[in-house]
């Protein structure tokens, strides 16, 4: 497959650029490594001709659809449940052959069938990710203002492409990041090879393109002997430019418009958390005079979140007056049950204990999309709100009739509806549910249907735009090339946070995965195409000792695209760390004019930059200075 897009004059604008810089960047192959591998259990009931499937998946409705189509069964007769799946991160975000095969065998054999993937099978057969090569050329002026970006990249999709051109489309849409750049042209080729298929892993095209773009920004700064932070501040979209029309089209077919945010403020806060840019540069200069190599790494990105096409939710008030919610979202540890209970409790003004949430079960919601692409809080919450609004119309109509009060004088309170300013006039949701039932004795006013249950589907108009600025201080050991991360900061904006503690954990977890991808994790093959990294003996995951002190600062700018003001954040943390590490190491080794334009950042490669005498440049080089 081939993709292409153009903004402004595109590549033509390079001809008039005062300066041009061209580099090749490579983001290597690695993959989601959830705590638990994949697994499928299926049970067939011959009497009812129904299948129940328990799958370690992020997309229960997709599994149900593919099984029904493959076996010639109506979807109504196939139920798919995703229990606690031990992590997913995108690797479980599509249908695998085993989902269908196990269901087929259960039906054919008329007995339960179970398949559990072991770790070696996971390395060999579950989808891999990343593995992109970028050729990037940038045109810029004497001050570091970037005028043109041209990108030509290749995605190694492996033996086939489980989700089509989604990764490449994401990369194209996200390359310009938080920068105001008038000219852009991008081309992509998605190629098939004999490797394991390539599909989204947390970030899905954004870490790859972010590595290329953010390395290029640092190289522009180096070319002009400017500080990389200065170049970013110069090119960033300002808060008063919001909403900002990018001049491109997102993969949902809608023009890209950054909805809200303050990008320079986020970068400023990240630098301040590390002591401030001037202080960092002074410390770096002092360290260099002592033979120590300290570097500042920066990485900024934007992320389209809350993507469609839809999400479904069913809301009902049951006979006990409790609020029961079901959605098509499929959590893998993100805390969906808590978040959706919070949203629902707030919408209905009830204690969170009165809300019961069911997720990842096709028996409870007719249609759902699943959990991927930093979307569930936006889309599922939107569906919950739509369903709740429709039920509220009934609830207020019934309460108005029973309390003999106009609806405009009513309010939600105390797990029911009351008259504003009159504490004694109140009817509980339990009594409203009783009044709403069908049959004799109901108390519904004329024209109100029976029941307090609604299924709704939220179809977002387009994505909301989260963003972040990352900054880290590293020290490089000149003898071994070891990269020690002293401190890591991310200032992240996901709009209004429903649950700050969960949001904090999400971002930190993503950061650790990003650090693993930047320094440790790598899938490799030999010259005959045989996998060399088939176990954790060879594939290195970050452990507790590899994780530096991490500070996450949440900069909450409400999105105007939904009534809750929320944006997504599930993938965000994993996007920037690989390029932050590479930029930090290159910044530390600026005396050697070091360029690290591929991942992972290997200690041996870093040590080789020093050559025979790691201290030879310490007395003759300087670090960039900020203007007074």
Backbone torsions as a table, in degrees:
resi	resn	phi	psi	omega
1	UNK	NA	149.4	179.6
2	UNK	-129.4	131.0	176.5
3	UNK	-119.8	149.2	179.1
4	UNK	-152.2	142.8	173.9
5	UNK	-148.5	161.2	-176.5
6	UNK	-149.5	141.2	175.6
7	UNK	-129.9	138.7	-180.0
8	UNK	61.5	-135.8	179.4
9	UNK	-84.9	-6.6	-179.5
10	UNK	60.0	-140.3	-176.1
11	UNK	-63.1	-24.4	179.9
12	UNK	-58.9	-31.0	-176.6
13	UNK	-67.3	-18.2	178.4
14	UNK	-63.1	-27.8	-175.8
15	UNK	-62.8	-28.6	-177.7
16	UNK	-104.2	4.6	-178.7
17	UNK	-72.4	133.9	177.6
18	UNK	-60.4	-33.3	179.4
19	UNK	-134.6	146.6	176.5
20	UNK	-133.8	142.3	-179.0
21	UNK	-138.9	132.5	-177.9
22	UNK	-131.4	132.9	178.9
23	UNK	-145.8	158.6	171.5
24	UNK	-106.2	134.6	179.0
25	UNK	-124.1	144.4	179.8
26	UNK	-130.8	126.5	173.2
27	UNK	-109.8	117.1	-166.6
28	UNK	-75.7	175.8	-177.4
29	UNK	-88.6	126.2	167.2
30	UNK	-150.4	-170.3	-168.2
31	UNK	-157.9	165.7	173.3
32	UNK	-65.4	133.0	177.7
33	UNK	-126.0	75.1	-179.4
34	UNK	-65.1	159.1	179.7
35	UNK	-59.4	-39.6	177.1
36	UNK	-113.3	138.2	177.1
37	UNK	-75.3	-175.2	-178.7
38	UNK	-75.0	159.7	177.4
39	UNK	-164.1	148.0	179.4
40	UNK	-139.2	134.1	171.3
41	UNK	-127.8	134.5	179.0
42	UNK	-132.6	144.3	179.5
43	UNK	-135.6	129.8	-177.1
44	UNK	-110.1	133.2	176.2
45	UNK	-106.3	106.6	-176.0
46	UNK	-67.2	-31.8	-177.5
47	UNK	-62.8	-41.2	-178.1
48	UNK	-103.2	-2.1	-175.9
49	UNK	52.9	50.1	179.8
50	UNK	-122.8	145.9	177.1
51	UNK	-114.5	134.3	170.1
52	UNK	-116.2	126.9	-177.3
53	UNK	-119.7	128.8	170.4
54	UNK	-107.1	115.0	-175.0
55	UNK	-128.9	140.6	174.1
56	UNK	-80.0	79.4	-172.3
57	UNK	-135.0	159.9	174.5
58	UNK	-99.2	-0.6	-170.8
59	UNK	-141.0	74.0	-174.7
60	UNK	-64.1	-37.2	-178.3
61	UNK	-71.1	-33.0	176.2
62	UNK	-67.0	-43.6	176.9
63	UNK	-59.4	-47.0	179.9
64	UNK	-57.8	-44.7	-177.8
65	UNK	-62.7	-45.3	-177.7
66	UNK	-68.3	-38.7	178.1
67	UNK	-65.2	-45.5	179.7
68	UNK	-60.8	-44.2	179.5
69	UNK	-65.0	-42.0	-176.8
70	UNK	-69.3	-35.2	-176.3
71	UNK	-98.1	0.4	179.2
72	UNK	67.1	33.5	-179.8
73	UNK	-108.5	152.3	171.7
74	UNK	-68.6	144.2	179.6
75	UNK	-57.2	-31.8	-179.4
76	UNK	-58.9	-24.6	-177.8
77	UNK	-94.2	3.3	178.7
78	UNK	-118.9	125.1	176.7
79	UNK	-117.6	130.4	177.8
80	UNK	-120.6	131.2	-179.5
81	UNK	-124.9	133.3	172.3
82	UNK	-107.2	105.0	176.1
83	UNK	-73.6	-168.3	174.3
84	UNK	-60.5	117.4	-167.3
85	UNK	-104.1	2.2	175.1
86	UNK	69.0	35.2	178.3
87	UNK	95.4	152.0	179.9
88	UNK	-139.8	-63.0	173.3
89	UNK	64.2	20.4	-179.9
90	UNK	103.4	-30.1	-179.9
91	UNK	-64.5	-21.2	177.4
92	UNK	-109.1	21.8	-172.6
93	UNK	-95.1	20.9	175.4
94	UNK	-154.3	174.4	-175.8
95	UNK	-87.7	132.3	177.0
96	UNK	-104.3	159.0	177.6
97	UNK	-55.0	-34.9	-177.8
98	UNK	-62.8	-32.0	178.5
99	UNK	-58.6	-40.7	-177.8
100	UNK	-81.8	-42.1	-176.7
101	UNK	-63.0	-45.0	-179.5
102	UNK	-63.6	-40.1	176.8
103	UNK	-63.9	-42.0	178.3
104	UNK	-60.8	-46.7	-179.0
105	UNK	-63.0	-40.3	178.9
106	UNK	-61.3	-40.3	179.3
107	UNK	-71.7	-39.8	-178.1
108	UNK	-69.4	-41.6	-176.2
109	UNK	-88.2	-11.5	-179.1
110	UNK	59.1	39.4	176.8
111	UNK	-155.3	158.2	179.6
112	UNK	-62.7	143.8	178.5
113	UNK	-130.2	137.2	-179.7
114	UNK	-127.6	138.0	172.0
115	UNK	-134.7	127.2	178.7
116	UNK	-123.6	125.5	-179.4
117	UNK	-76.7	134.2	172.6
118	UNK	-90.7	173.6	-171.2
119	UNK	-67.6	-38.3	178.6
120	UNK	-63.7	-41.3	176.1
121	UNK	-60.4	-37.2	179.5
122	UNK	-63.6	-46.5	178.1
123	UNK	-59.9	-39.3	-172.7
124	UNK	-80.4	-38.3	-166.8
125	UNK	-120.4	-28.0	175.8
126	UNK	-70.5	149.9	-169.1
127	UNK	-60.3	144.0	171.9
128	UNK	-95.1	-176.9	-179.8
129	UNK	-154.2	-179.5	-177.2
130	UNK	63.5	-134.2	177.9
131	UNK	64.4	57.2	179.5
132	UNK	-121.0	144.2	174.4
133	UNK	-115.5	126.5	-178.8
134	UNK	-116.3	129.7	166.1
135	UNK	-107.1	114.7	-172.6
136	UNK	-122.6	134.2	173.0
137	UNK	-125.7	134.2	-176.1
138	UNK	-124.0	135.2	172.4
139	UNK	-107.0	134.2	-175.2
140	UNK	-149.7	161.9	-178.2
141	UNK	-97.6	-173.5	-175.0
142	UNK	-67.6	-21.4	-178.8
143	UNK	-92.1	-5.7	-177.5
144	UNK	96.4	7.2	176.8
145	UNK	-72.9	121.4	-179.2
146	UNK	-83.1	122.8	-176.7
147	UNK	-102.1	-30.6	-173.2
148	UNK	-146.5	139.2	171.7
149	UNK	-128.4	127.6	176.0
150	UNK	-124.3	128.2	-175.4
151	UNK	-131.7	133.8	175.0
152	UNK	-131.7	115.6	-173.7
153	UNK	-135.9	158.8	-178.6
154	UNK	-122.2	133.6	175.9
155	UNK	-109.2	120.1	173.7
156	UNK	-80.7	102.7	-174.0
157	UNK	-85.9	-2.0	-177.0
158	UNK	75.3	-158.2	-171.3
159	UNK	-67.9	-29.3	173.8
160	UNK	-156.7	177.3	-171.8
161	UNK	-119.7	97.4	-174.9
162	UNK	-61.5	-30.0	-177.8
163	UNK	-125.5	25.1	174.7
164	UNK	68.1	-134.4	-173.8
165	UNK	-98.6	21.2	-174.4
166	UNK	-60.2	-42.5	-177.7
167	UNK	-66.0	-47.3	179.8
168	UNK	-63.4	-39.4	177.7
169	UNK	-62.2	-40.9	176.1
170	UNK	-60.6	-44.5	-177.8
171	UNK	-61.9	-45.7	-179.5
172	UNK	-60.5	-43.7	-175.8
173	UNK	-70.1	-24.6	-172.2
174	UNK	-104.6	-0.4	-170.6
175	UNK	-63.1	-39.8	-175.8
176	UNK	-71.8	-15.8	174.5
177	UNK	54.1	-138.4	-176.7
178	UNK	-88.0	19.2	-170.7
179	UNK	-106.1	147.1	180.0
180	UNK	-92.8	90.4	-173.6
181	UNK	-120.8	121.2	-170.7
182	UNK	-77.4	-26.2	-174.1
183	UNK	-125.6	134.2	-175.5
184	UNK	-155.9	138.2	173.1
185	UNK	-145.0	134.4	-176.8
186	UNK	-138.4	139.1	174.3
187	UNK	-131.3	144.7	-179.3
188	UNK	-139.5	140.3	171.3
189	UNK	-116.6	129.4	176.2
190	UNK	-104.8	113.2	-172.0
191	UNK	-112.6	150.2	177.4
192	UNK	-98.6	135.7	177.6
193	UNK	-132.9	-175.8	-179.6
194	UNK	-92.4	19.8	177.7
195	UNK	-89.5	173.0	175.7
196	UNK	-60.4	140.7	-178.7
197	UNK	-54.4	146.1	-177.3
198	UNK	-103.6	131.6	-179.3
199	UNK	-148.6	173.4	-175.4
200	UNK	-61.3	136.7	165.4
201	UNK	-127.6	145.3	-173.0
202	UNK	-21.5	107.2	-176.2
203	UNK	118.7	-44.2	166.7
204	UNK	50.1	68.5	178.0
205	UNK	95.0	-19.5	-178.3
206	UNK	-82.0	-42.0	175.9
207	UNK	-60.6	-35.9	-178.6
208	UNK	-65.8	-52.8	-177.7
209	UNK	-72.5	-31.0	176.0
210	UNK	-63.6	-37.0	177.8
211	UNK	-62.2	-46.7	-178.8
212	UNK	-63.6	-47.4	-175.4
213	UNK	-69.1	-46.1	-175.7
214	UNK	-73.1	-29.1	170.8
215	UNK	-66.5	-40.8	-179.2
216	UNK	-62.5	-38.4	178.5
217	UNK	-62.4	-42.6	177.1
218	UNK	-63.3	-38.2	-179.8
219	UNK	-67.5	-35.5	173.9
220	UNK	-60.4	-45.4	179.0
221	UNK	-60.6	-44.0	179.7
222	UNK	-62.6	-39.4	-178.7
223	UNK	-60.6	-35.6	-176.8
224	UNK	-101.2	5.1	-177.5
225	UNK	57.6	44.0	176.4
226	UNK	-111.7	163.0	175.0
227	UNK	-77.6	135.1	178.6
228	UNK	-55.9	-31.6	176.9
229	UNK	-66.2	-40.2	178.3
230	UNK	-59.4	-45.4	-178.5
231	UNK	-63.0	-38.0	178.7
232	UNK	-67.1	-47.4	178.7
233	UNK	-58.4	-39.2	-178.5
234	UNK	-63.3	-38.4	-172.8
235	UNK	-95.4	-9.2	-174.9
236	UNK	-70.7	144.5	171.0
237	UNK	-65.3	133.7	-177.2
238	UNK	-88.1	158.8	-177.5
239	UNK	-60.3	-35.0	-178.4
240	UNK	-76.7	-1.9	174.8
241	UNK	-90.4	-5.5	-179.3
242	UNK	-79.0	142.8	-7.9
243	UNK	-69.2	142.8	-172.0
244	UNK	-111.3	121.6	177.2
245	UNK	-84.1	119.3	-174.1
246	UNK	-77.4	-30.1	-177.3
247	UNK	92.9	15.5	177.6
248	UNK	-127.6	170.5	177.7
249	UNK	-113.1	134.0	178.7
250	UNK	-77.8	168.5	-177.0
251	UNK	-70.6	-7.6	172.6
252	UNK	-87.3	2.8	177.9
253	UNK	87.5	2.6	-176.7
254	UNK	-103.9	138.8	176.2
255	UNK	-55.3	139.7	-178.8
256	UNK	-76.7	123.5	174.6
257	UNK	-133.4	113.4	175.1
258	UNK	-65.3	119.9	-167.5
259	UNK	-80.1	-34.4	-177.6
260	UNK	-167.5	160.5	175.3
261	UNK	141.9	170.4	176.6
262	UNK	-137.7	89.6	-174.8
263	UNK	-65.6	-46.6	179.5
264	UNK	-61.0	-37.0	-180.0
265	UNK	-63.4	-39.2	179.5
266	UNK	-63.1	-43.3	178.8
267	UNK	-66.6	-40.4	178.4
268	UNK	-61.0	-42.8	-179.8
269	UNK	-66.4	-37.0	178.5
270	UNK	-63.7	-44.2	178.9
271	UNK	-66.1	-40.5	179.1
272	UNK	-63.2	-35.8	179.7
273	UNK	-63.6	-26.5	178.0
274	UNK	-93.0	4.8	176.4
275	UNK	112.8	-4.7	-179.5
276	UNK	95.1	146.0	-172.7
277	UNK	-62.8	-44.8	-178.5
278	UNK	-62.4	-41.6	179.3
279	UNK	-65.0	-40.6	179.6
280	UNK	-62.7	-44.4	-178.3
281	UNK	-66.8	-36.7	177.6
282	UNK	-65.1	-44.2	179.4
283	UNK	-62.8	-40.4	178.8
284	UNK	-62.1	-42.9	-179.3
285	UNK	-65.9	-42.3	178.5
286	UNK	-63.5	-41.4	-179.8
287	UNK	-63.8	-40.7	-178.8
288	UNK	-61.9	-36.2	178.8
289	UNK	-66.4	-18.6	178.4
290	UNK	-100.2	7.1	179.1
291	UNK	82.8	18.5	178.6
292	UNK	-110.1	144.3	-174.3
293	UNK	-115.4	102.4	-179.5
294	UNK	-111.9	137.3	-178.0
295	UNK	-134.6	150.7	175.3
296	UNK	-105.8	124.4	177.3
297	UNK	-112.6	135.0	179.5
298	UNK	-122.8	150.7	175.7
299	UNK	-158.7	122.1	-177.8
300	UNK	-122.7	147.3	-179.6
301	UNK	-155.0	163.7	167.7
302	UNK	-119.3	158.8	-178.3
303	UNK	-144.2	119.3	172.2
304	UNK	-70.7	121.4	-174.2
305	UNK	-129.5	164.0	178.6
306	UNK	69.5	34.5	-175.9
307	UNK	-69.6	152.8	177.0
308	UNK	-75.8	-156.8	9.8
309	UNK	-78.5	-24.0	-178.2
310	UNK	-168.0	171.1	163.1
311	UNK	-146.6	147.0	-177.5
312	UNK	-107.2	151.6	175.4
313	UNK	-150.8	142.8	173.6
314	UNK	-115.7	130.0	178.8
315	UNK	-125.1	136.9	174.4
316	UNK	-148.4	153.5	168.9
317	UNK	-102.4	116.0	-175.8
318	UNK	-85.9	-178.0	-172.7
319	UNK	-63.7	-19.7	179.1
320	UNK	-88.7	-4.0	-177.6
321	UNK	87.3	3.8	177.6
322	UNK	-81.0	154.0	178.4
323	UNK	-97.0	120.2	-177.7
324	UNK	-111.6	127.7	-175.0
325	UNK	-127.0	139.3	171.3
326	UNK	-135.9	140.8	179.0
327	UNK	-134.1	165.5	176.3
328	UNK	-82.5	-0.1	178.6
329	UNK	-68.0	149.4	-177.2
330	UNK	-128.1	91.2	-175.5
331	UNK	-70.9	151.2	172.6
332	UNK	-126.3	28.8	-179.2
333	UNK	119.6	7.1	-177.0
334	UNK	-79.4	-10.2	-178.7
335	UNK	85.6	28.1	-178.2
336	UNK	-56.8	-42.4	-177.2
337	UNK	-58.1	-40.9	179.6
338	UNK	-68.9	-46.3	-177.2
339	UNK	-63.3	-46.3	-178.4
340	UNK	-68.7	-32.2	174.8
341	UNK	-66.3	-39.6	177.6
342	UNK	-63.2	-46.6	-179.9
343	UNK	-59.9	-46.0	-178.2
344	UNK	-65.7	-44.0	179.5
345	UNK	-60.1	-38.1	178.9
346	UNK	-69.1	-40.0	-179.6
347	UNK	-65.0	-34.7	-174.6
348	UNK	-104.1	-2.7	178.7
349	UNK	57.4	48.5	178.9
350	UNK	-124.8	160.9	173.2
351	UNK	-63.1	147.5	-178.4
352	UNK	-61.6	-24.9	179.2
353	UNK	-67.3	-17.3	180.0
354	UNK	-91.0	7.1	179.6
355	UNK	-112.8	130.9	179.7
356	UNK	-119.6	122.2	-173.2
357	UNK	-114.0	132.7	173.0
358	UNK	-119.3	133.4	-179.9
359	UNK	-131.5	161.8	169.2
360	UNK	58.8	43.1	178.8
361	UNK	-146.2	114.1	-175.9
362	UNK	-68.4	-15.3	179.0
363	UNK	-70.9	-16.6	-173.8
364	UNK	-102.5	-21.5	178.2
365	UNK	-135.3	127.7	-175.1
366	UNK	-62.4	-45.6	-179.8
367	UNK	-131.1	137.6	176.5
368	UNK	-151.1	165.3	-177.3
369	UNK	-109.2	-40.1	178.2
370	UNK	116.7	-179.4	-175.5
371	UNK	-110.2	112.5	178.1
372	UNK	-170.4	167.5	169.9
373	UNK	58.9	34.9	175.0
374	UNK	50.1	53.5	-168.5
375	UNK	-126.6	-20.2	-163.6
376	UNK	-67.5	-42.8	-178.9
377	UNK	-62.2	-39.9	-179.9
378	UNK	-69.2	-53.1	-170.5
379	UNK	-77.4	-46.1	-179.3
380	UNK	-68.2	-39.1	176.9
381	UNK	-63.1	-37.4	177.1
382	UNK	-62.6	-41.4	178.4
383	UNK	-67.1	-39.4	177.2
384	UNK	-61.6	-41.4	179.9
385	UNK	-66.1	-42.8	178.9
386	UNK	-60.8	-46.4	179.6
387	UNK	-64.2	-41.1	-179.8
388	UNK	-64.1	-41.0	-179.8
389	UNK	-61.4	-38.4	-179.5
390	UNK	-69.5	-40.3	178.2
391	UNK	-67.0	-37.5	-179.2
392	UNK	-58.3	-34.3	177.7
393	UNK	-59.1	-43.0	176.8
394	UNK	-67.1	-45.9	-177.3
395	UNK	-58.6	-45.6	-179.1
396	UNK	-69.9	-35.3	178.2
397	UNK	-64.7	-43.7	179.5
398	UNK	-67.5	-45.2	-179.9
399	UNK	-63.5	-39.4	178.7
400	UNK	-61.2	-41.1	-179.3
401	UNK	-67.8	-43.4	-177.6
402	UNK	-71.7	-41.6	-178.2
403	UNK	-84.4	-5.8	179.3
404	UNK	54.0	49.3	-178.3
405	UNK	-138.3	144.6	177.3
406	UNK	-62.8	145.2	-177.1
407	UNK	-59.8	-31.1	-179.1
408	UNK	-66.9	-15.0	-179.9
409	UNK	-98.3	6.7	-176.6
410	UNK	-104.9	157.3	177.4
411	UNK	-148.1	155.3	173.5
412	UNK	-79.1	129.3	175.3
413	UNK	-166.0	151.4	172.7
414	UNK	51.8	47.6	178.9
415	UNK	55.3	41.7	178.9
416	UNK	-176.9	-156.5	-179.4
417	UNK	-124.5	134.6	179.3
418	UNK	-133.3	165.1	176.4
419	UNK	-81.9	131.3	-179.1
420	UNK	-58.5	129.0	176.3
421	UNK	76.8	3.1	180.0
422	UNK	-126.1	91.3	-174.9
423	UNK	-57.0	-33.4	-175.3
424	UNK	-78.1	-13.4	-178.1
425	UNK	-100.5	104.7	-171.0
426	UNK	-158.2	144.6	173.6
427	UNK	-132.9	134.0	-175.3
428	UNK	-79.0	160.0	175.5
429	UNK	-62.2	-31.7	177.0
430	UNK	-60.4	-46.0	-179.0
431	UNK	-70.6	-34.3	177.1
432	UNK	-66.2	-39.8	177.6
433	UNK	-63.3	-38.8	176.9
434	UNK	-64.5	-42.6	179.4
435	UNK	-65.9	-27.0	-175.3
436	UNK	-87.3	-4.0	-174.2
437	UNK	-71.0	158.2	178.3
438	UNK	-78.5	165.9	174.1
439	UNK	92.0	-171.1	-178.5
440	UNK	-61.5	145.4	173.5
441	UNK	84.4	3.1	178.7
442	UNK	-70.9	162.7	-179.6
443	UNK	-126.0	36.5	177.6
444	UNK	-81.9	135.5	174.3
445	UNK	-68.2	161.9	-177.5
446	UNK	-59.3	135.9	178.4
447	UNK	91.5	-4.1	179.7
448	UNK	-101.3	121.8	179.9
449	UNK	-70.3	160.1	179.8
450	UNK	-73.7	155.3	173.9
451	UNK	88.5	153.8	177.0
452	UNK	-126.2	64.5	-178.0
453	UNK	-144.0	130.2	-178.5
454	UNK	-141.3	137.6	169.6
455	UNK	-108.8	128.5	-179.1
456	UNK	-130.4	160.0	179.8
457	UNK	-128.3	121.6	178.6
458	UNK	-91.8	123.6	178.5
459	UNK	-114.9	96.7	-174.9
460	UNK	-62.3	141.0	179.7
461	UNK	-63.6	-33.1	173.5
462	UNK	-172.5	-168.1	-176.3
463	UNK	-83.8	155.8	166.3
464	UNK	-93.1	153.0	-173.0
465	UNK	-112.7	100.5	169.9
466	UNK	-79.4	166.8	178.7
467	UNK	-161.4	167.3	177.5
468	UNK	-159.1	154.8	168.4
469	UNK	-118.4	130.1	-179.6
470	UNK	-114.4	143.3	176.9
471	UNK	-146.9	140.4	-179.9
472	UNK	-145.2	149.1	172.4
473	UNK	-107.3	127.0	176.3
474	UNK	-124.0	157.2	170.1
475	UNK	-125.2	133.1	-177.5
476	UNK	-103.6	129.1	176.3
477	UNK	-82.0	114.5	-175.1
478	UNK	-67.5	-21.7	-178.3
479	UNK	-81.5	-37.0	-174.9
480	UNK	-113.8	-16.3	-174.7
481	UNK	80.9	4.5	-179.8
482	UNK	-60.1	136.3	178.0
483	UNK	-106.2	110.3	179.2
484	UNK	-101.3	119.1	178.6
485	UNK	-87.5	113.5	-175.5
486	UNK	-78.1	-46.3	179.1
487	UNK	-151.5	145.7	178.4
488	UNK	-132.7	132.3	-178.0
489	UNK	-128.3	135.3	168.5
490	UNK	-128.0	126.8	171.4
491	UNK	-101.8	112.5	-170.5
492	UNK	-119.2	141.3	178.7
493	UNK	-124.8	107.6	176.2
494	UNK	-114.8	29.4	-178.7
495	UNK	71.7	-150.9	178.7
496	UNK	-70.4	127.4	-179.5
497	UNK	-88.3	125.4	177.2
498	UNK	-73.0	-44.1	-178.9
499	UNK	-137.3	97.3	-175.7
500	UNK	-57.2	-35.9	-178.5
501	UNK	-66.4	-43.4	177.8
502	UNK	-65.8	-42.2	178.9
503	UNK	-59.7	-42.5	179.1
504	UNK	-60.6	-45.5	179.4
505	UNK	-64.7	-38.3	178.5
506	UNK	-60.9	-48.6	-177.4
507	UNK	-65.7	-44.4	-179.3
508	UNK	-63.3	-41.4	177.4
509	UNK	-60.8	-42.5	177.0
510	UNK	-63.5	-38.9	178.6
511	UNK	-61.2	-42.2	-179.9
512	UNK	-64.6	-41.0	176.4
513	UNK	-63.6	-38.4	177.3
514	UNK	-65.0	-38.7	177.1
515	UNK	-64.6	-38.9	176.4
516	UNK	-60.9	-44.0	178.8
517	UNK	-66.1	-32.5	-178.1
518	UNK	-77.9	-25.5	-173.0
519	UNK	-122.5	-32.9	-164.7
520	UNK	-121.9	-47.5	-168.3
521	UNK	-79.2	138.3	179.2
522	UNK	-164.3	128.5	173.4
523	UNK	-98.7	124.8	-177.2
524	UNK	-129.0	153.1	176.9
525	UNK	-123.6	156.7	173.5
526	UNK	-88.2	-176.6	-175.0
527	UNK	-67.2	-15.1	178.5
528	UNK	-98.1	7.0	178.9
529	UNK	81.6	14.6	178.6
530	UNK	-88.6	135.4	-179.7
531	UNK	-67.2	129.2	179.7
532	UNK	-99.1	-21.9	-176.6
533	UNK	-110.2	74.9	-173.8
534	UNK	-103.1	9.1	176.9
535	UNK	-157.4	172.9	178.7
536	UNK	-74.9	-2.5	170.2
537	UNK	-69.4	-29.1	-176.3
538	UNK	-113.5	-26.1	-179.3
539	UNK	-100.8	116.4	-170.8
540	UNK	-94.6	118.9	170.5
541	UNK	-95.1	148.1	175.6
542	UNK	-65.2	135.6	174.7
543	UNK	-106.0	179.7	-176.9
544	UNK	-57.6	-35.2	-177.8
545	UNK	-71.8	-16.1	179.7
546	UNK	-90.6	-9.0	-173.7
547	UNK	-91.4	120.3	-179.3
548	UNK	-79.5	173.1	169.5
549	UNK	-60.3	127.6	-176.8
550	UNK	-120.5	131.5	174.2
551	UNK	-118.4	126.6	176.2
552	UNK	-114.5	125.1	177.8
553	UNK	-114.2	126.2	-178.5
554	UNK	-98.4	121.0	-179.2
555	UNK	-108.3	95.5	-169.3
556	UNK	-86.5	103.7	173.5
557	UNK	-111.6	110.7	-175.2
558	UNK	-59.1	141.5	173.5
559	UNK	-82.8	136.0	176.5
560	UNK	-81.5	0.7	-173.2
561	UNK	-88.9	-7.8	173.9
562	UNK	-147.5	156.5	-172.2
563	UNK	-67.7	-21.5	179.3
564	UNK	-85.5	-13.5	179.8
565	UNK	73.4	19.3	-172.5
566	UNK	-96.5	156.2	172.2
567	UNK	-130.4	170.2	178.1
568	UNK	-88.5	162.3	179.0
569	UNK	-149.7	2.7	-171.8
570	UNK	-57.9	-36.8	-175.7
571	UNK	-94.0	-16.7	-166.5
572	UNK	-53.6	-45.9	-174.0
573	UNK	-59.0	-30.1	-174.0
574	UNK	-80.9	-8.0	-170.0
575	UNK	-74.9	-49.1	-167.1
576	UNK	-89.9	-27.3	-171.2
577	UNK	-52.7	-41.2	-179.6
578	UNK	-58.7	-42.2	-179.3
579	UNK	-77.7	-30.5	175.8
580	UNK	-61.2	-43.3	179.2
581	UNK	-64.4	-47.6	-179.3
582	UNK	-61.2	-43.5	179.0
583	UNK	-64.7	-38.4	-179.3
584	UNK	-66.1	-42.6	179.5
585	UNK	-65.6	-43.7	178.3
586	UNK	-63.7	-35.7	177.5
587	UNK	-66.4	-41.0	177.9
588	UNK	-64.6	-34.2	-176.2
589	UNK	-102.8	25.9	178.5
590	UNK	-58.6	-31.0	175.5
591	UNK	-57.9	-26.2	-179.4
592	UNK	-97.0	4.0	-175.6
593	UNK	53.5	42.7	-175.9
594	UNK	-71.5	141.0	172.6
595	UNK	-130.4	121.5	174.2
596	UNK	-116.4	103.5	-173.1
597	UNK	-113.6	22.2	176.0
598	UNK	-146.5	160.6	176.5
599	UNK	-114.3	158.6	-6.7
600	UNK	-76.1	165.3	176.3
601	UNK	-84.7	103.9	-175.0
602	UNK	-91.5	140.4	179.4
603	UNK	-58.0	-41.4	-178.0
604	UNK	-62.3	-40.4	177.9
605	UNK	-65.7	-37.5	178.8
606	UNK	-67.0	-44.1	179.9
607	UNK	-61.3	-35.1	-178.5
608	UNK	-65.4	-24.5	179.3
609	UNK	-63.8	-32.7	-177.8
610	UNK	-73.6	-24.4	-177.9
611	UNK	70.0	-147.7	-176.3
612	UNK	-77.5	-28.4	-175.5
613	UNK	-125.4	95.9	-176.4
614	UNK	-67.9	-9.8	-175.8
615	UNK	-110.0	10.5	-171.1
616	UNK	-69.2	-22.5	-174.2
617	UNK	-101.7	0.4	-168.5
618	UNK	-68.4	-28.3	-174.0
619	UNK	-94.6	-5.9	-173.4
620	UNK	-119.3	2.7	-175.6
621	UNK	-120.4	159.3	179.5
622	UNK	-130.1	166.5	175.6
623	UNK	-102.4	157.8	-178.6
624	UNK	-63.6	142.2	-179.9
625	UNK	-105.7	143.0	173.4
626	UNK	-81.5	148.2	173.7
627	UNK	-63.6	143.1	177.5
628	UNK	-71.2	NA	NA
